Amino acid sequence: MSSIIRPTPAQRTRRMIVLLAALFAIAAPIIQNLAGLGLTQAEFAADGNTTLRVAGYAFSIWGLLYLGLLAYAVRQVLPQTGESTLINRLGWPSVVTLFGIGFWIIVAAMNLKAASVIIIFASLIALLVPLLVFGGTIQALGRFDRDRMLTVWPLAGLAGWLTVAAPLNLITTATAFDALPTALTPTGWAVAAVVVTALIAIGVTARLRTLAYPLPVAWGLLGAFVAEQPDNPALAFTALAAAILVLLAGVLLTFRLRPGVERG
């Protein structure tokens, strides 16, 4: 069960910063879109998406991600929330990632492509590394433990989506700059990105044993299948196979190797 140790003043300060970072991450795209400041996210992604793209509907996942992140952050400041190991160890990394995804909206609006790649990979790494380090703690959580539902699921879900979004951002930026190495064709690089993403997703899932991480990865890969099917069937069906593989691996690793944790 989650710890009920009361947070210290320093820990309460960190929790308030987590909430502010989450509000910034959520407000950034809303303000940018309402005010029409710079490029929209779709316009930014359209420049260089000839090598690999994801169907627009797939980005609707941000609605669920933002709701989860808001729940995660609000829980931080509730007086009854104790200072558990995961709340403590994932707090500052989540601040880095939350501010990172908010600043990504700003640099994308300004069409700063290289900066967007740096920010999205830094946001992914800042969150993924501590999740992996504390994978054993995550596996030990009970099925309905509040840390599992309100810390692991929101953060692992965000990490899963960033696992897809980061290489996509890199590929589109390299394409826009005409900087893809000639060792492979553009389709070859896209296929390589899909395969590497799927392998990383399976490896991370084997450590975390929670569906929160592989589900967004599979969703993003399915979006690539839908987007690429009309023009590039080879890439599309590679993405589809990768999505199915990630989903099946997620289910098997979560339920069969950790029976009783996330199922009745």
C-alpha positions as CSV (number, residue, x, y, z in Angstrom):
1,M,0.0,0.0,0.0
2,S,1.0,3.6,-0.5
3,S,2.9,5.3,2.4
4,I,1.0,7.7,4.6
5,I,4.1,9.6,5.8
6,R,3.3,13.3,5.9
7,P,5.4,15.4,3.4
8,T,7.9,17.8,4.7
9,P,7.8,21.5,3.8
10,A,10.4,20.9,1.1
11,Q,8.3,18.1,-0.3
12,R,5.1,20.2,-0.2
13,T,7.0,22.8,-2.2
14,R,8.0,20.2,-4.8
15,R,4.4,19.1,-5.0
16,M,3.2,22.6,-5.6
17,I,5.7,23.0,-8.4
18,V,4.4,19.7,-9.9
19,L,0.9,21.2,-10.0
20,L,2.2,24.4,-11.6
21,A,4.2,22.4,-14.2
22,A,1.1,20.4,-15.1
23,L,-1.1,23.5,-15.4
24,F,1.6,25.0,-17.7
25,A,1.7,21.9,-19.8
26,I,-2.1,21.9,-20.2
27,A,-2.5,25.6,-20.7
28,A,0.2,26.0,-23.3
29,P,-1.6,24.4,-26.2
30,I,-4.9,25.9,-25.2
31,I,-3.6,29.5,-25.2
32,Q,-1.5,28.9,-28.3
33,N,-4.5,27.6,-30.3
34,L,-7.0,30.2,-29.0
35,A,-4.7,33.1,-29.6
36,G,-3.4,31.8,-32.9
37,L,0.2,32.4,-32.0
38,G,2.6,31.0,-34.5
39,L,2.2,27.6,-36.1
40,T,-0.3,25.1,-34.9
41,Q,1.0,21.7,-34.0
42,A,-0.5,20.3,-37.2
43,E,1.2,23.0,-39.3
44,F,4.5,22.3,-37.6
45,A,4.2,18.6,-38.2
46,A,3.2,19.0,-41.8
47,D,6.6,20.4,-42.7
48,G,8.7,17.3,-43.2
49,N,6.1,14.6,-42.8
50,T,6.7,12.9,-46.1
51,T,8.9,10.2,-44.5
52,L,6.7,9.2,-41.6
53,R,3.5,10.6,-40.3
54,V,0.7,9.7,-37.9
55,A,-3.0,10.2,-38.6
56,G,-4.4,13.4,-37.0
57,Y,-6.9,11.5,-34.9
58,A,-4.2,9.8,-33.0
59,F,-3.2,13.1,-31.3
60,S,-6.6,13.1,-29.6
61,I,-4.9,10.9,-27.0
62,W,-3.6,14.2,-25.5
63,G,-7.0,14.7,-24.0
64,L,-6.7,11.6,-21.9
65,L,-3.1,12.3,-21.1
66,Y,-3.9,15.8,-19.8
67,L,-6.7,14.5,-17.7
68,G,-4.4,11.9,-16.1
69,L,-1.7,14.4,-15.6
70,L,-4.1,16.8,-13.9
71,A,-5.3,14.1,-11.6
72,Y,-1.7,13.2,-10.8
73,A,-0.8,16.8,-10.0
74,V,-3.9,17.7,-8.0
75,R,-3.4,14.6,-5.8
76,Q,0.1,16.0,-5.0
77,V,-1.4,19.0,-3.1
78,L,-4.2,17.2,-1.3
79,P,-3.4,17.2,2.5
80,Q,-4.3,13.5,2.8
81,T,-1.8,12.3,0.2
82,G,1.2,10.7,1.9
83,E,4.8,10.9,0.6
84,S,5.3,7.5,-1.0
85,T,8.5,6.3,-2.7
86,L,7.1,6.9,-6.2
87,I,5.7,10.3,-5.4
88,N,9.0,11.3,-4.1
89,R,11.2,9.8,-6.7
90,L,9.1,10.7,-9.7
91,G,8.2,14.2,-8.6
92,W,11.1,16.3,-10.0
93,P,11.5,14.2,-13.1
94,S,7.8,14.8,-13.8
95,V,8.4,18.5,-13.4
96,V,11.1,18.4,-16.1
97,T,8.8,16.5,-18.4
98,L,5.7,18.6,-17.8
99,F,7.6,21.9,-18.4
100,G,9.2,20.2,-21.4
101,I,6.0,19.3,-23.2
102,G,4.7,22.8,-22.5
103,F,7.8,24.5,-23.9
104,W,7.6,22.1,-26.9
105,I,4.3,23.8,-27.9
106,I,6.1,27.2,-27.7
107,V,9.1,26.2,-29.8
108,A,6.8,24.4,-32.3
109,A,4.8,27.6,-32.7
110,M,8.0,29.4,-33.4
111,N,9.0,26.7,-35.9
112,L,12.2,26.0,-34.0
113,K,12.6,22.4,-35.3
114,A,16.0,21.5,-33.8
115,A,15.0,22.9,-30.4
116,S,11.8,20.8,-30.5
117,V,13.8,17.6,-31.0
118,I,16.0,18.4,-28.1
119,I,13.1,19.2,-25.8
120,I,11.0,16.2,-26.7
121,F,13.9,13.7,-26.2
122,A,14.9,15.4,-22.9
123,S,11.3,15.2,-21.7
124,L,11.1,11.5,-22.6
125,I,14.4,10.6,-21.0
126,A,13.7,12.6,-17.8
127,L,10.6,10.6,-17.2
128,L,11.5,7.2,-18.6
129,V,14.8,6.7,-16.7
130,P,13.3,7.0,-13.2
131,L,10.3,4.8,-14.3
132,L,12.8,2.1,-15.3
133,V,14.9,2.6,-12.1
134,F,11.9,2.1,-9.9
135,G,10.3,-0.6,-12.1
136,G,10.5,-3.1,-9.2
137,T,8.6,-0.7,-6.9
138,I,6.0,-0.2,-9.7
139,Q,5.6,-4.0,-10.1
140,A,5.0,-4.5,-6.4
141,L,2.1,-2.1,-6.2
142,G,-1.3,-3.5,-5.7
143,R,-3.9,-3.5,-8.4
144,F,-5.9,-0.6,-7.0
145,D,-3.1,1.1,-5.2
146,R,-3.5,4.9,-5.6
147,D,0.1,5.3,-6.6
148,R,-0.5,2.8,-9.4
149,M,-3.7,4.6,-10.6
150,L,-2.7,8.2,-10.0
151,T,1.1,8.3,-10.4
152,V,2.2,5.3,-12.5
153,W,-0.6,5.4,-15.0
154,P,-0.5,9.1,-15.9
155,L,3.3,9.2,-16.1
156,A,3.8,5.9,-17.8
157,G,1.1,6.8,-20.3
158,L,2.8,10.1,-21.1
159,A,6.1,8.3,-21.4
160,G,4.5,5.8,-23.8
161,W,3.2,8.5,-26.1
162,L,6.5,10.4,-26.0
163,T,8.2,7.2,-27.0
164,V,6.3,7.4,-30.3
165,A,6.4,11.2,-30.6
166,A,10.1,11.7,-30.1
167,P,11.4,9.6,-33.0
168,L,8.5,11.0,-35.2
169,N,9.7,14.5,-34.3
170,L,13.3,13.6,-35.2
171,I,12.3,12.0,-38.5
172,T,10.1,14.9,-39.6
173,T,12.8,17.4,-38.6
174,A,15.5,15.6,-40.5
175,T,13.2,15.3,-43.5
176,A,12.4,19.1,-43.4
177,F,16.2,19.9,-43.3
178,D,16.9,17.3,-46.0
179,A,19.3,15.7,-43.5
180,L,18.3,12.1,-43.6
181,P,21.5,10.0,-44.1
182,T,21.7,8.3,-47.5
183,A,22.6,4.9,-45.9
184,L,18.9,4.1,-46.1
185,T,16.0,5.3,-48.2
186,P,13.5,7.6,-46.4
187,T,11.1,4.6,-46.2
188,G,14.0,2.5,-44.7
189,W,14.6,5.2,-42.0
190,A,10.9,5.2,-41.3
191,V,10.7,1.5,-41.0
192,A,13.8,1.5,-38.8
193,A,12.2,4.1,-36.5
194,V,9.0,2.0,-36.2
195,V,11.0,-1.2,-35.4
196,V,13.2,0.5,-32.8
197,T,10.2,2.2,-31.2
198,A,8.4,-1.2,-30.9
199,L,11.5,-2.9,-29.4
200,I,12.0,-0.1,-26.9
201,A,8.4,-0.3,-25.9
202,I,8.5,-4.0,-25.3
203,G,11.7,-3.7,-23.3
204,V,10.3,-0.9,-21.1
205,T,7.0,-2.9,-20.7
206,A,9.0,-5.9,-19.5
207,R,10.4,-3.7,-16.7
208,L,7.2,-1.8,-15.7
209,R,4.6,-4.6,-16.3
210,T,1.8,-2.0,-16.7
211,L,-0.4,-1.5,-19.7
212,A,-0.3,2.3,-19.2
213,Y,3.0,2.4,-21.1
214,P,2.5,0.2,-24.2
215,L,-1.1,1.3,-25.0
216,P,-0.1,4.8,-26.2
217,V,2.8,3.3,-28.1
218,A,0.4,0.9,-29.9
219,W,-2.0,3.7,-30.5
220,G,0.6,5.9,-32.1
221,L,1.9,3.0,-34.3
222,L,-1.7,2.3,-35.4
223,G,-2.0,6.0,-36.3
224,A,1.1,5.6,-38.5
225,F,-0.5,2.6,-40.3
226,V,-3.7,4.6,-41.0
227,A,-1.7,7.6,-42.3
228,E,0.7,5.7,-44.5
229,Q,-1.6,3.0,-45.9
230,P,-2.7,5.0,-49.0
231,D,0.8,6.0,-50.1
232,N,3.3,3.6,-48.5
233,P,1.8,0.2,-47.8
234,A,5.1,-1.4,-46.8
235,L,5.7,1.2,-44.1
236,A,2.0,1.1,-43.1
237,F,1.9,-2.6,-42.5
238,T,5.2,-2.6,-40.7
239,A,3.6,-0.1,-38.3
240,L,0.5,-2.2,-38.0
241,A,2.6,-5.3,-37.2
242,A,4.6,-3.3,-34.7
243,A,1.4,-2.0,-33.0
244,I,0.0,-5.5,-32.7
245,L,3.3,-6.8,-31.4
246,V,3.5,-4.1,-28.7
247,L,-0.1,-4.6,-27.7
248,L,0.2,-8.4,-27.4
249,A,3.6,-8.1,-25.5
250,G,2.0,-5.6,-23.2
251,V,-0.9,-7.8,-22.3
252,L,1.3,-10.9,-21.9
253,L,4.0,-9.2,-19.8
254,T,1.4,-7.4,-17.6
255,F,-1.1,-10.2,-17.0
256,R,0.7,-13.5,-17.6
257,L,4.0,-12.7,-15.9
258,R,2.4,-10.5,-13.2
259,P,-0.9,-12.4,-12.5
260,G,-3.3,-10.7,-10.2
261,V,-1.9,-7.2,-10.4
262,E,-4.0,-5.5,-13.1
263,R,-6.8,-8.1,-13.6
264,G,-9.4,-9.6,-11.4
